[in-house]
Amino acid sequence: MGRPQAFQRDEMLDQAMHVFWDNGYEAASVQDLVDATAVHRGTCYHASGPQPGLFDAVLERCLSASTGARAGVAAAPPPPR
């Protein structure tokens, strides 16, 4: 069994999302991502692969959060009239 992860993947993805959002994919360097996430470069690669994999993981997280929020709204009872 490997060591437990010392970081939260969701938090890392949230920080990476801000880097991509602020800089754009092309301008976001791996060092920008490492600095923003406070995760070592090797850990970042291990969690999501190189930059395209990290970007895909960020997009997947955004889409699942958006889908979950819409499902919650759709399942909520209508407001009283």
ABEGO torsion letter per residue (X at the ends): XBBBBABBAAAAAAAAAAAAAAAEAAABBAAAAAAAAGBBAAAAAAAAEBAAAAAAAAAAAAAAAAAAAAAAAAABBBBBX
